[in-house]
Amino acid sequence: MVENKEFQPYVPADKVMPEFTVVSIVLGAILAIVFGGANAYLGLRVGMTVSASIPAAVISMGIIRKILHRDSILENNMVQTIGSAGESVAAGAIFTLPALFMWAKEGLCATPSLIEIGLIALCGGVLGTLMMIPLRSALIVKEHGTLAYPEGQACAEVLIAGEEGGAKASTVFSGLGIAAVYKFVTDGLKIFPSEITYDISAYKGAGVGIDVLPALAGVGYICGAKVSSYLFAGGVLGWLVIMPLMVLFGGESVLFPVTDMTINELVAQNGVSALWSNYLRYIGAGAVACGGVLSLIKSLPLIVRTFRDSMKAYGKGRTASSLRTEQDIPMPFVLLGVLVIAVVLWLFPAIPLNFFTALIVIIFGFFFATVSSRMVGLIGSSNNPVSGMVIATLLISTMLLKSTGSTGIEGMTAAIVIGGVICVIAAIAGDTSQDLKTGFLVGATPKKQQMGEIIGVVVSSIAIGGILYLLSMAWGGYGSNDLPAPQAILMKMIVEGVMGGNLPWNLVFAGVFIAIVIEILGIPVLPFSIGLYLPIYLSVPMMLGGALRWVLEKRKYASDKEKNNVVQSGVLYSSGLIAGEGIVGILLAVFAVIPMGASNVGEFINISGIFSIGQIGGLIVFALLLVTIYLFATKDQKKSK
């Protein structure tokens, strides 16, 4: 174990550099909104988000060093600390809160207000940050040699490498620009369709397709071939095995939830995708729920040990230090902040919680903040089972609410709000931990980073409500083909199932047992289950992105360093692709709701009736996009030869 006194950060404790500056706050806040919006859009489409820390750090270096000609690694670190908060707030919000929009669409409740959404995100984000502060000394400092915090270390390496030059920023910006133009051409001008589908008539009930979008290729590349192949395998099982079997053995059956036509009539009238939307997604939901619970069960020994060790270390070494690198926000302010948030959750009219439910949030929140902080140190933020924690929270809180008489839509909305706050707490606690690890390595001031994290949370919380409203209005609402919102629908199903028992349980349990078989076979359940739940159109482009990374990893290189540089250049470019599509996705959402005569701006820019290159053209353009990933990944390798 490496103690802080033995470890020397990149910037010594006795050296003072610009850190918590107006430039870092403003730039960080802008990136928090940008990456929050991009990840909200991505998560609502494919059910997962990507880390924003490294892209934020790279963009920060490009702007601060190349444009503003400022030279401070700590200022760059502050930008990524503030900027990465947007992604975590977005993840927490989109995994749960769209359920409220869907209930409102069904006429069960009022649409959540911007104030309600913002307060839920704000309370969860601030609690997640504050609850992590007492754990910093124990987890980040005292266990420096034990807990790796992989994303935090990677971000520190990028920042330190940036001291020698900000060339990596151009790669991110290139991806961002190319994806922005691509997204505008396909979903704005509609020169070619972004979704290409094909129902296989000779194999009834089966279908294939691909969403030719840059963000999906980027996600596949970042996740890698293994995770992408698990997603794709789930899609293949659903669309090429289960759905054809439904038609073969049950074609003449009338099966809930469709009660007015047979399965054959449904396919003939609405196409193969109707099998997914009405039946397969319940099987997928059962698999995802089981995968989340299994991941939580497997993590239970680690969770219990984490909580026990953290409680033992809680309060140890908390004496005030004069060293800049050991200063945290004082404990009295932390406790006061938690108390204020608890009172807001309890008494503020816009949040549908009472004293009992607010108490549930504080207890579960502290437990899962502790768990999340330690688990991301061991397995990284990308593998942190936040959805499993939220599923467990929803199951327990919904049963408690039901047992205390809070039933119907009031109980369901309270359960979703509890889950939303807990989801943001867990996501932000993990993000804060990674950021503090980066700061520990580069020599940042913890107190200033913690203040920066709270600023990022505040800015993102203000923006997330507007983003959710925009996306809902522009893309046909949550649960549609354009915005399937898989995680939120899963959470909605769980709450409805516990409260009312109105789920098609046979389909759900079929998914549960498929997940158990997958677990027995030793295949990671969650990515496979998400692939089973999502339309195959989304997993195909991710598989292609993952396959491209596999090709790059299998090439011959002069050294491991050269191989790592090529792969990481592709990661940076892919991060730019995701951000670029997300930004233009939000922009197109704005266009779609701005009136212009009898139509709107979104319809006005649509020129598909005048010029279109069709589905074949779309496939060719997507293939060229994959080529750009390869070229940007290998460009520095060619220069060095």
Steps between C-alpha positions, in 0.01 A plus 500: 500500500634839405439779749461860389828598672686250278325598179608814316240646261594657166453851646655514850281602794708812564459627143204728424363516144180644346224247573155622607485786249223675308627337179491148646154553653343643181661246265421213739137612528464513121648151463272371781196611300640371169599156630188482715283558194703264281487221758129556566432452129730197479365335815140542389584330169721211613464480877862585585717808537873557453751666729554869426815556710763431234320681213441797734869501598612484137262776386611709798864463400420596142316817602705611802842426354458555127241778490532682833875427539466419870727241659366325809432127532288570811276736303453229236421250776237736644333526158469121468378473861216746436434377145477129585225567757256560214530141377429354846200726565364409156547127565314519831215702350442306177503157666193590709322832439364429147262259678319808634461632143359165386247491786401857413448393135275220627298761693593365843680808630615848405817542293790571738593867508844637420531593870419145611748339259769754588453456875508120480826515302642774723420322828645172375811665356580710806438204735725277288781756517462579871476134604823423315701773678549316834612191308776672297777451756414132552437398139712733285801567724542211744410234241689659211691179438188281532224683313598574140216734391584418133319794335649741755851374428442510123378860524806595704723345233324704231542821700868433569555410133332829414784682673713389205243610241125504433498307170239257632242779511497526120397133479198557727401817316532323163263225615263759641489699176464199270221351713321836521494536119404132455212523750368820342510345152316181599250611768480870407510519121399130481712439190512135607306315773680447829319170558515228235279196568408179320233246592606151383190369320644149451564470875175631646530708814869576444648836413834675474608859472752764595490856630774665294593757765848609616429485876413130481822418313688709759337320793585164344863602454531628858330192649718269291429178312405287803229724645371587152480131410297428815256777403482365145449141622201615705355668192554187287326279759202736513453590133621181329393232751228607748288714267491240216404235759211723613367505144568128440330366813267783599413675175125446545504587872372819657756586766491781756574795475355495143143377548326594174702300243712188463879506482487432124258789449721728712806421286305539175361837608794657683810305396745289696597789730151476657606164648788676671294791636212284627669178612876472472575808709318339797726197466796738476377695802490181705853415390631851581331501841642156578843611375490805727400293802763233421771766472386641834499153664849424367614838631341451846819373672688798353215736594489378862880512529506844339244640738668343805849621405375847411318533832814395686701761312225762523631790698857369524767743394250784477714750690547825311815509289694799381603316182307619196459144366334375822229761547135390470178693545463507885275235655257752660420632150458143370255407777312828463472446125359146545249634756385780267453257209303263725267786602455603133409141405253487790332839487539647149160477323644417155652173630235232579673364814415506871712459813506119470598493131759779549653288777514201262692718251760609760556145633516330159693795358779484755525122467518501120730806488744305717459188288530687169811691610689185588372284214610746230845483659506125442312450174469849345201726439401322178442171689337655806158325536304821561191353334516200735514734800200695369304180431565387859398846628179499295401150608550576869361854497192402292421214740546732800276764342235242416510357853453848651196576285669707227351324201387597152667772298602695814701205628645428156618858443652509850686175425637635171610826666679299772665288230593813302671667795682177595610446138649851482666452842669175393608639161637826643676325792682279249586797276621708797721211610663472158550879485655511847734216400607701195551802726699292749737388225549841337513694830164684502334656804220262613285778649501692173421184302207426729370854451546457124304173505210675674510781239488238224203334672314831536551600135408153369192482721374831364549376144379139527130587532505701178695225324247233606209718383667576166584139423151381598325756276735459205533122474148373562516459877676247720449138408482579126732345241715814493523524880443150641626611847571136593616554857212733588242259354656220704472707820141590409414133446650402835303763692175418315557129547549529877214749547238356266615158386403584141811378320493212249688292753549194275705710257690669783588168664609357164753785492603431860580135424682590178720729713562218749609267215733772368647542850557124530681504165734766639392775260458852648125527553436876485644578154338187354165587661515860380563367149194273538293796619608757237409485129765314299537819291701648789729206578611445137687834463649455848623156397666653193672763715618232743624281213703793366672541837570124504667531158719785626594308815598190302734681260875469543672793673858588577419536871215488751521878530435542126204261519356687799539834321311372194215353707474809722498734199199304378338539843550878491361525146203279598435721803483793258254308281271444798520862614447635146190292435361578845543876450331500159233263632412765759517773231263305272270452796490879539425540128222242524301708749559848352187594298538631146168570335287186484799274569820539698867566429580128516261425215622801304862377484388152390596474130444125456220573252747688276817294540577167668769237462277231655583205723791374289655847509455503879686170534787632284526822704504298825776278361700816423442617857653174630797566271548843664525331843774277361682790337494724809608211723803427283597850383768557769643155438557590134670826596743324730619262228 
